[in-house]
Amino acid sequence: MPDSDVDRSLTIDDFAVVRRADTRWADNDMFGHLNNAVYYQLFDSAINGWVLEATGVTTGALSARGVVAESGCKFFREVGFPDAIVIGIRIAHLGRSSVIYELGLFSPVRDGDPDPAVAALGRWVHVYVDPAAGRPVSIPEPVRSLLELTAAFTRA
């Protein structure tokens, strides 16, 4: 992941794809902010929802499955119910059988801040594997085309 100072300066404009999500009452922990595990659920749903909507192909219909090989999250400020959040998605690396996503989680402006800063930055690695053999294989079309297009935007 990039340096933390750079991470904190990210805005939604740094991301190729933007997805909206609502927090739920049950997402809060006893301290009144999102439980750490909820961030991972939101990132997973943002990626898979975007791929499904953009390609029109369900993950079960693909010749290979994208499995999570690595995930991580840097937390910069609290988010909690009833915040409506925005998740930005960009491609950090696109390989033959894997893709590394960076995900920015943004929440509403608080305390009069004029520009909402990234509240959390996630890293998500999908490796595509043959479901029978369990071995890495090439990212299937049309997912590869979508990722290439998005990676091109990210580099621009």
Backbone as a chain_set.jsonl record, in Angstrom:
{"seq": "MPDSDVDRSLTIDDFAVVRRADTRWADNDMFGHLNNAVYYQLFDSAINGWVLEATGVTTGALSARGVVAESGCKFFREVGFPDAIVIGIRIAHLGRSSVIYELGLFSPVRDGDPDPAVAALGRWVHVYVDPAAGRPVSIPEPVRSLLELTAAFTRA", "coords": {"N": [[0.837, -1.178, 0.0], [0.36, 2.341, -0.514], [2.272, 5.12, 0.947], [1.267, 6.371, 4.159], [0.725, 9.169, 4.455], [0.22, 9.936, 1.824], [-1.915, 8.245, 1.358], [-3.923, 9.348, 3.032], [-4.508, 11.653, 1.678], [-6.048, 11.013, -0.463], [-8.845, 11.377, -2.651], [-12.258, 10.943, -3.733], [-12.087, 11.279, -6.443], [-9.767, 10.028, -7.18], [-10.331, 7.471, -7.793], [-11.447, 4.956, -10.041], [-13.947, 3.766, -10.161], [-17.076, 4.172, -8.564], [-19.02, 3.263, -5.858], [-22.046, 3.134, -4.05], [-23.159, 2.681, -0.673], [-25.095, 1.699, 2.157], [-24.853, 2.038, 5.667], [-25.666, -0.144, 8.399], [-27.62, -0.487, 11.39], [-26.797, -2.736, 12.837], [-24.168, -2.923, 12.074], [-22.551, -1.371, 13.671], [-20.195, -1.349, 16.372], [-19.667, -1.836, 19.933], [-18.637, 0.633, 20.548], [-19.83, 2.433, 18.937], [-19.041, 2.752, 16.301], [-18.305, 1.494, 12.96], [-17.775, -1.964, 12.967], [-14.642, -3.545, 12.536], [-14.648, -5.797, 10.79], [-16.787, -5.275, 9.143], [-15.944, -3.427, 7.241], [-14.493, -5.05, 5.487], [-16.536, -6.672, 4.494], [-18.018, -4.715, 3.147], [-16.131, -3.901, 1.189], [-15.788, -6.312, -0.251], [-18.403, -6.699, -1.226], [-18.668, -4.373, -2.778], [-16.73, -4.733, -4.829], [-17.537, -7.235, -6.031], [-20.221, -6.696, -6.662], [-19.922, -4.584, -8.486], [-18.414, -5.861, -10.576], [-20.265, -7.823, -11.385], [-22.483, -6.201, -12.213], [-21.253, -4.659, -14.236], [-20.32, -6.514, -16.102], [-22.407, -8.279, -16.476], [-22.334, -10.919, -15.893], [-22.625, -13.595, -13.704], [-20.647, -14.667, -10.908], [-20.62, -17.443, -10.632], [-21.026, -18.334, -13.216], [-18.687, -18.047, -14.566], [-15.589, -19.338, -15.964], [-13.551, -19.543, -14.177], [-12.832, -18.95, -10.697], [-12.731, -16.068, -8.68], [-10.765, -15.809, -5.968], [-10.154, -14.62, -2.669], [-6.986, -13.771, -1.93], [-5.515, -12.144, -0.366], [-6.057, -9.52, 1.967], [-6.544, -6.248, 3.324], [-6.658, -3.331, 5.494], [-6.436, 0.125, 6.117], [-7.207, 2.327, 8.649], [-8.483, 5.537, 9.001], [-10.311, 7.38, 10.051], [-13.289, 7.418, 12.089], [-16.287, 5.734, 11.125], [-19.77, 5.272, 11.048], [-23.079, 3.909, 11.697], [-25.688, 6.175, 11.162], [-24.392, 6.496, 8.653], [-24.268, 7.072, 5.169], [-22.306, 5.656, 2.827], [-19.556, 5.897, 0.473], [-17.765, 3.948, -1.777], [-14.747, 3.841, -3.358], [-13.187, 2.33, -6.15], [-10.188, 1.119, -7.491], [-7.66, -0.086, -9.753], [-4.733, -1.461, -8.674], [-2.829, -3.245, -9.549], [-2.655, -5.403, -12.317], [-2.477, -8.644, -13.181], [-1.716, -11.801, -14.856], [-3.279, -13.858, -13.718], [-4.254, -12.65, -11.498], [-5.548, -9.827, -9.627], [-5.044, -6.723, -8.081], [-6.801, -4.716, -6.001], [-7.394, -1.366, -4.936], [-9.234, 0.21, -2.453], [-11.167, 2.896, -1.537], [-12.834, 4.155, 1.219], [-15.36, 6.368, 1.836], [-17.034, 8.77, 3.821], [-19.81, 10.857, 4.947], [-19.34, 14.458, 5.103], [-18.05, 15.813, 8.061], [-18.173, 17.875, 10.966], [-18.004, 20.315, 9.597], [-16.004, 20.111, 7.654], [-14.775, 20.979, 4.495], [-14.009, 19.273, 2.391], [-14.456, 15.95, 1.96], [-12.384, 13.536, 3.361], [-10.615, 10.473, 2.745], [-11.803, 7.799, 4.628], [-11.05, 5.218, 5.159], [-8.707, 2.903, 3.785], [-8.583, 0.249, 1.657], [-7.09, -2.881, 0.68], [-7.201, -5.402, -1.683], [-6.839, -8.588, -2.903], [-7.514, -10.563, -5.6], [-7.237, -13.815, -6.805], [-7.574, -15.721, -9.63], [-8.847, -18.929, -9.989], [-8.954, -22.304, -11.19], [-11.911, -24.024, -10.677], [-12.09, -26.813, -10.281], [-9.444, -27.86, -10.19], [-8.207, -26.098, -8.472], [-6.07, -24.463, -8.995], [-4.185, -21.541, -10.042], [-5.402, -19.675, -12.851], [-5.772, -17.974, -16.019], [-7.347, -14.765, -15.873], [-10.742, -14.761, -16.523], [-12.52, -13.815, -19.559], [-15.51, -11.911, -19.517], [-14.325, -10.441, -17.523], [-11.586, -9.795, -17.497], [-11.437, -7.86, -19.58], [-12.968, -5.769, -18.474], [-11.397, -5.163, -16.214], [-9.005, -4.367, -17.443], [-9.831, -2.043, -18.794], [-10.564, -0.468, -16.608], [-8.127, -0.34, -15.244], [-6.671, 1.156, -17.065], [-7.928, 3.635, -16.821], [-7.244, 4.211, -14.209], [-4.499, 4.627, -14.39], [-4.418, 6.915, -15.884]], "CA": [[0.0, 0.0, 0.0], [1.135, 3.575, -0.53], [2.602, 5.81, 2.183], [0.066, 6.829, 4.865], [0.415, 10.569, 4.155], [-0.4, 9.93, 0.501], [-3.206, 7.585, 1.551], [-4.866, 10.278, 3.654], [-4.837, 12.746, 0.757], [-6.883, 10.518, -1.558], [-10.238, 11.801, -2.756], [-13.044, 10.033, -4.568], [-11.644, 11.453, -7.826], [-8.619, 9.155, -7.418], [-10.825, 6.116, -8.02], [-12.095, 4.777, -11.342], [-15.32, 3.283, -9.975], [-17.682, 4.631, -7.309], [-20.188, 2.48, -5.444], [-22.697, 3.645, -2.837], [-23.625, 1.65, 0.26], [-25.65, 2.203, 3.407], [-24.504, 1.298, 6.872], [-26.814, -0.671, 9.135], [-27.495, -0.412, 12.845], [-26.059, -3.907, 13.3], [-22.76, -2.798, 11.691], [-21.813, -0.675, 14.725], [-19.737, -2.123, 17.521], [-20.079, -1.235, 21.209], [-18.109, 1.994, 20.628], [-20.642, 3.269, 18.07], [-18.525, 2.875, 14.935], [-18.351, 0.234, 12.217], [-16.877, -3.034, 13.346], [-13.607, -3.714, 11.512], [-15.03, -6.817, 9.817], [-17.779, -4.708, 8.222], [-15.214, -2.821, 6.133], [-14.165, -6.123, 4.545], [-17.791, -7.033, 3.831], [-18.344, -3.64, 2.214], [-15.189, -3.978, 0.071], [-16.122, -7.511, -1.021], [-19.664, -6.434, -1.925], [-18.432, -3.34, -3.793], [-16.02, -5.333, -5.961], [-18.337, -8.251, -6.718], [-21.399, -6.038, -7.235], [-19.459, -3.844, -9.666], [-18.071, -6.812, -11.649], [-21.522, -8.412, -11.844], [-23.261, -5.204, -12.958], [-20.526, -4.183, -15.411], [-20.148, -7.591, -17.094], [-23.643, -9.026, -16.655], [-22.044, -12.34, -15.696], [-22.484, -13.971, -12.296], [-19.376, -15.344, -10.647], [-20.796, -18.88, -10.85], [-21.052, -18.634, -14.648], [-17.345, -17.888, -15.121], [-14.773, -20.55, -16.026], [-12.641, -19.522, -13.035], [-13.359, -18.243, -9.534], [-11.835, -15.129, -8.027], [-10.699, -16.044, -4.527], [-9.399, -13.599, -1.959], [-5.699, -14.286, -1.483], [-4.983, -11.207, 0.621], [-6.87, -8.327, 2.19], [-6.049, -5.398, 4.391], [-7.351, -2.053, 5.604], [-5.903, 1.181, 6.968], [-8.318, 3.115, 9.165], [-8.062, 6.91, 9.25], [-11.278, 8.027, 10.934], [-14.456, 6.592, 12.382], [-17.507, 5.729, 10.319], [-20.771, 4.494, 11.773], [-24.481, 4.064, 11.36], [-26.408, 5.904, 9.914], [-23.684, 7.055, 7.503], [-24.332, 6.536, 3.806], [-20.905, 5.727, 2.428], [-19.17, 5.714, -0.914], [-16.54, 3.167, -1.902], [-14.048, 3.99, -4.626], [-12.417, 1.153, -6.546], [-9.214, 1.291, -8.561], [-6.78, -1.237, -9.967], [-3.344, -1.186, -8.325], [-2.005, -4.14, -10.38], [-3.394, -6.43, -13.057], [-1.592, -9.696, -13.667], [-2.346, -12.825, -15.703], [-4.304, -14.588, -12.965], [-4.623, -11.925, -10.279], [-5.776, -8.384, -9.66], [-4.979, -6.064, -6.779], [-7.676, -3.551, -5.925], [-7.353, -0.434, -3.821], [-10.604, 0.651, -2.191], [-11.286, 4.014, -0.62], [-14.144, 4.278, 1.843], [-15.63, 7.772, 2.136], [-18.289, 8.995, 4.538], [-20.236, 12.255, 4.842], [-18.544, 15.513, 5.722], [-18.35, 16.017, 9.483], [-17.568, 19.044, 11.63], [-17.81, 21.417, 8.67], [-14.906, 19.928, 6.708], [-15.275, 21.248, 3.148], [-13.673, 18.214, 1.442], [-14.382, 14.69, 2.715], [-11.164, 12.746, 3.174], [-10.799, 9.03, 2.791], [-11.932, 7.328, 6.005], [-10.312, 3.961, 5.241], [-8.155, 2.462, 2.509], [-8.468, -1.198, 1.636], [-6.315, -3.598, -0.35], [-7.919, -6.654, -1.917], [-6.202, -9.358, -3.975], [-8.244, -11.716, -6.136], [-6.533, -14.729, -7.695], [-8.548, -16.565, -10.325], [-8.433, -20.329, -9.949], [-9.819, -23.332, -11.778], [-12.663, -24.551, -9.527], [-11.845, -28.241, -10.071], [-8.046, -28.113, -9.851], [-7.758, -25.209, -7.412], [-4.812, -23.832, -9.421], [-4.388, -20.268, -10.742], [-5.591, -19.659, -14.3], [-5.965, -16.623, -16.539], [-8.607, -14.086, -15.544], [-11.648, -15.016, -17.652], [-13.292, -12.764, -20.206], [-15.28, -10.491, -19.779], [-13.76, -9.768, -16.355], [-10.301, -9.208, -17.886], [-11.679, -6.628, -20.346], [-13.403, -4.763, -17.523], [-10.257, -4.781, -15.39], [-8.071, -3.616, -18.294], [-10.412, -0.719, -19.003], [-10.492, 0.244, -15.337], [-6.714, -0.092, -14.972], [-6.266, 2.254, -17.94], [-8.437, 4.859, -16.195], [-6.488, 4.423, -12.977], [-3.174, 5.144, -14.759], [-4.547, 8.21, -16.59]], "C": [[0.887, 1.247, 0.0], [1.404, 4.114, 0.87], [1.341, 6.391, 2.828], [-0.286, 8.28, 4.589], [-0.257, 10.704, 2.799], [-1.796, 9.319, 0.602], [-4.261, 8.563, 2.044], [-5.302, 11.401, 2.714], [-5.729, 12.296, -0.401], [-8.291, 11.098, -1.484], [-10.962, 10.815, -3.655], [-12.631, 10.141, -6.03], [-10.435, 10.597, -8.18], [-9.028, 7.725, -7.764], [-11.634, 6.038, -9.303], [-13.579, 4.449, -11.213], [-15.815, 3.775, -8.626], [-18.947, 3.823, -7.053], [-20.751, 3.08, -4.156], [-23.168, 2.469, -1.979], [-24.178, 2.338, 1.5], [-25.105, 1.374, 4.56], [-25.794, 0.859, 7.557], [-26.563, -0.543, 10.635], [-26.623, -1.55, 13.366], [-24.569, -3.852, 12.949], [-21.912, -2.146, 12.789], [-21.355, -1.639, 15.805], [-20.133, -1.375, 18.801], [-19.574, 0.193, 21.388], [-18.838, 2.954, 19.682], [-20.055, 3.522, 16.698], [-18.504, 1.506, 14.275], [-17.333, -0.748, 12.764], [-15.887, -3.249, 12.215], [-13.996, -4.718, 10.43], [-16.019, -6.279, 8.784], [-17.094, -4.05, 7.027], [-14.91, -3.868, 5.06], [-15.416, -6.6, 3.798], [-18.173, -5.979, 2.796], [-17.422, -3.674, 0.993], [-15.529, -5.161, -0.838], [-17.394, -7.289, -1.842], [-19.487, -5.39, -3.022], [-17.769, -3.941, -5.028], [-16.933, -6.282, -6.727], [-19.607, -7.675, -7.33], [-21.049, -5.289, -8.503], [-19.163, -4.79, -10.83], [-19.337, -7.437, -12.23], [-22.307, -7.425, -12.705], [-22.575, -4.798, -14.258], [-20.386, -5.243, -16.495], [-21.452, -8.311, -17.405], [-23.479, -10.523, -16.438], [-21.898, -12.622, -14.201], [-21.184, -14.739, -12.107], [-19.477, -16.85, -10.885], [-20.791, -19.286, -12.313], [-19.677, -18.524, -15.299], [-16.585, -19.21, -15.087], [-13.8, -20.645, -14.861], [-13.285, -18.701, -11.914], [-12.304, -17.288, -8.993], [-11.876, -15.356, -6.533], [-9.831, -14.97, -3.89], [-8.122, -14.239, -1.413], [-5.084, -13.407, -0.4], [-5.965, -10.054, 0.762], [-6.273, -7.536, 3.342], [-6.802, -4.087, 4.399], [-6.585, -1.138, 6.55], [-7.081, 2.064, 7.361], [-7.812, 4.511, 9.525], [-9.022, 7.677, 10.149], [-12.515, 7.15, 11.051], [-15.589, 6.811, 11.379], [-18.513, 4.894, 11.096], [-22.167, 4.724, 11.239], [-24.958, 5.397, 11.9], [-25.718, 6.459, 8.658], [-24.006, 6.308, 6.21], [-22.923, 6.718, 3.268], [-20.74, 5.55, 0.927], [-17.858, 4.938, -0.908], [-15.987, 3.377, -3.3], [-13.209, 2.758, -4.886], [-11.432, 1.56, -7.633], [-8.307, 0.072, -8.616], [-5.349, -0.816, -9.65], [-2.401, -2.025, -9.183], [-2.925, -5.161, -11.055], [-2.39, -7.408, -13.642], [-2.347, -10.67, -14.553], [-3.509, -13.501, -14.98], [-4.797, -13.836, -11.733], [-4.823, -10.44, -10.543], [-5.697, -7.871, -8.225], [-5.813, -4.791, -6.873], [-7.236, -2.673, -4.756], [-8.761, 0.13, -3.689], [-10.589, 1.78, -1.174], [-12.698, 4.086, -0.081], [-14.303, 5.72, 2.311], [-16.973, 7.887, 2.837], [-18.633, 10.476, 4.466], [-19.277, 13.218, 5.527], [-18.991, 15.668, 7.173], [-17.636, 17.265, 9.982], [-17.221, 20.16, 10.646], [-16.644, 21.273, 7.717], [-15.424, 20.13, 5.291], [-15.029, 20.105, 2.157], [-13.553, 16.895, 2.196], [-13.122, 13.908, 2.356], [-11.504, 11.264, 3.252], [-10.821, 8.594, 4.263], [-11.163, 6.023, 6.224], [-9.829, 3.602, 3.84], [-7.924, 0.972, 2.57], [-7.602, -1.69, 0.497], [-6.931, -4.981, -0.46], [-7.266, -7.361, -3.093], [-7.094, -10.537, -4.34], [-7.297, -12.503, -7.018], [-7.593, -15.627, -8.311], [-8.006, -17.977, -10.418], [-9.45, -21.2, -10.674], [-10.569, -23.989, -10.624], [-12.4, -26.036, -9.253], [-10.429, -28.499, -9.562], [-7.548, -27.253, -8.696], [-6.443, -24.51, -7.724], [-5.1, -22.518, -10.137], [-4.49, -20.449, -12.252], [-5.775, -18.204, -14.733], [-7.319, -16.072, -16.113], [-9.539, -14.245, -16.738], [-12.226, -13.736, -18.261], [-14.722, -12.917, -19.688], [-14.686, -9.732, -18.602], [-12.439, -9.094, -16.728], [-10.502, -7.898, -18.639], [-12.09, -5.482, -19.43], [-12.228, -4.258, -16.697], [-9.23, -3.973, -16.187], [-8.553, -2.191, -18.515], [-10.278, 0.124, -17.733], [-9.046, 0.576, -14.969], [-6.206, 1.064, -15.834], [-6.725, 3.585, -17.371], [-7.608, 5.214, -14.979], [-5.123, 5.038, -13.29], [-3.251, 6.54, -15.365], [-4.403, 9.387, -15.659]], "O": [[2.027, 1.206, 0.461], [0.839, 3.633, 1.853], [0.443, 6.852, 2.123], [-1.467, 8.613, 4.493], [-1.191, 11.489, 2.636], [-2.744, 9.822, -0.001], [-5.375, 8.594, 1.521], [-6.34, 12.027, 2.927], [-6.122, 13.116, -1.231], [-8.851, 11.283, -0.403], [-10.337, 9.95, -4.268], [-12.806, 9.186, -6.786], [-10.108, 10.452, -9.358], [-8.174, 6.87, -7.999], [-12.41, 6.941, -9.616], [-14.375, 4.824, -12.074], [-15.06, 3.795, -7.653], [-19.821, 3.714, -7.913], [-19.994, 3.486, -3.275], [-23.525, 1.408, -2.492], [-23.758, 3.444, 1.84], [-24.921, 0.163, 4.44], [-26.865, 1.419, 7.322], [-25.416, -0.497, 11.079], [-25.794, -1.336, 14.25], [-23.787, -4.648, 13.468], [-20.698, -2.343, 12.834], [-22.036, -2.617, 16.115], [-20.86, -0.383, 18.739], [-20.032, 0.896, 22.288], [-18.514, 4.14, 19.625], [-20.517, 4.417, 15.99], [-18.664, 0.483, 14.941], [-16.174, -0.401, 12.993], [-16.259, -3.147, 11.046], [-13.694, -4.498, 9.258], [-16.074, -6.784, 7.663], [-17.614, -4.11, 5.913], [-15.054, -3.601, 3.867], [-15.353, -6.895, 2.605], [-18.603, -6.316, 1.693], [-17.891, -3.491, -0.13], [-15.553, -5.019, -2.06], [-17.45, -7.652, -3.017], [-20.093, -5.507, -4.087], [-18.203, -3.685, -6.151], [-17.087, -6.148, -7.941], [-20.031, -8.112, -8.4], [-21.786, -5.346, -9.487], [-19.613, -4.548, -11.95], [-19.459, -7.563, -13.448], [-22.748, -7.771, -13.801], [-23.242, -4.613, -15.276], [-20.338, -4.913, -17.68], [-21.594, -8.893, -18.48], [-24.373, -11.305, -16.759], [-21.127, -11.951, -13.514], [-20.686, -15.38, -13.033], [-18.498, -17.468, -11.304], [-20.576, -20.457, -12.627], [-19.521, -18.874, -16.469], [-16.894, -20.093, -14.286], [-13.274, -21.724, -14.586], [-14.162, -17.872, -12.155], [-11.134, -17.647, -8.864], [-12.903, -15.126, -5.895], [-8.888, -14.473, -4.505], [-8.167, -15.124, -0.558], [-4.245, -13.856, 0.381], [-6.622, -9.66, -0.202], [-5.593, -8.081, 4.212], [-7.501, -3.757, 3.441], [-6.146, -1.549, 7.625], [-7.856, 2.495, 6.507], [-6.835, 4.654, 10.26], [-8.595, 8.531, 10.926], [-12.755, 6.265, 10.23], [-15.804, 7.911, 10.87], [-18.14, 3.911, 11.736], [-22.402, 5.623, 10.432], [-24.639, 5.72, 13.044], [-26.393, 6.848, 7.705], [-24.014, 5.078, 6.168], [-22.405, 7.835, 3.26], [-21.65, 5.117, 0.22], [-16.953, 5.236, -0.128], [-16.664, 3.125, -4.297], [-12.596, 2.203, -3.974], [-11.794, 2.26, -8.579], [-8.201, -0.694, -7.657], [-4.812, 0.088, -10.29], [-1.301, -1.581, -9.512], [-3.844, -5.702, -10.439], [-1.565, -7.051, -14.483], [-3.479, -10.404, -14.957], [-4.583, -13.693, -15.55], [-5.659, -14.329, -11.007], [-4.342, -9.884, -11.531], [-6.205, -8.491, -7.291], [-5.565, -3.917, -7.704], [-6.771, -3.166, -3.728], [-9.399, 0.481, -4.681], [-10.055, 1.628, -0.075], [-13.658, 4.08, -0.851], [-13.49, 6.229, 3.082], [-17.929, 7.191, 2.493], [-17.833, 11.271, 3.974], [-18.509, 12.837, 6.411], [-20.188, 15.654, 7.463], [-16.595, 17.647, 9.447], [-16.239, 20.874, 10.847], [-16.314, 22.233, 7.021], [-16.419, 19.513, 4.913], [-15.765, 19.979, 1.178], [-12.633, 16.735, 2.998], [-12.843, 13.659, 1.183], [-12.553, 10.872, 3.764], [-9.951, 8.983, 5.042], [-10.685, 5.752, 7.326], [-10.459, 3.951, 2.842], [-7.174, 0.478, 3.412], [-7.41, -1.008, -0.509], [-7.157, -5.652, 0.548], [-7.154, -6.783, -4.174], [-7.393, -11.393, -3.507], [-6.628, -11.935, -7.88], [-8.408, -16.219, -7.604], [-6.879, -18.206, -10.857], [-10.635, -20.876, -10.757], [-9.939, -24.467, -9.681], [-12.48, -26.469, -8.104], [-10.233, -29.263, -8.617], [-6.588, -27.616, -8.016], [-5.773, -24.018, -6.817], [-6.144, -22.382, -10.775], [-3.776, -21.253, -12.852], [-5.918, -17.315, -13.894], [-8.302, -16.805, -16.007], [-9.163, -13.899, -17.858], [-12.398, -12.723, -17.583], [-15.112, -14.057, -19.432], [-14.552, -8.51, -18.663], [-12.19, -7.956, -16.328], [-9.806, -6.92, -18.364], [-11.618, -4.356, -19.587], [-12.079, -3.052, -16.503], [-8.653, -3.014, -15.674], [-7.772, -1.243, -18.43], [-9.916, 1.299, -17.797], [-8.773, 1.654, -14.441], [-5.393, 1.866, -15.374], [-5.986, 4.568, -17.432], [-7.304, 6.383, -14.746], [-4.64, 5.882, -12.535], [-2.261, 7.272, -15.363], [-4.485, 10.535, -16.098]]}, "num_chains": 1, "name": "protein.A"}
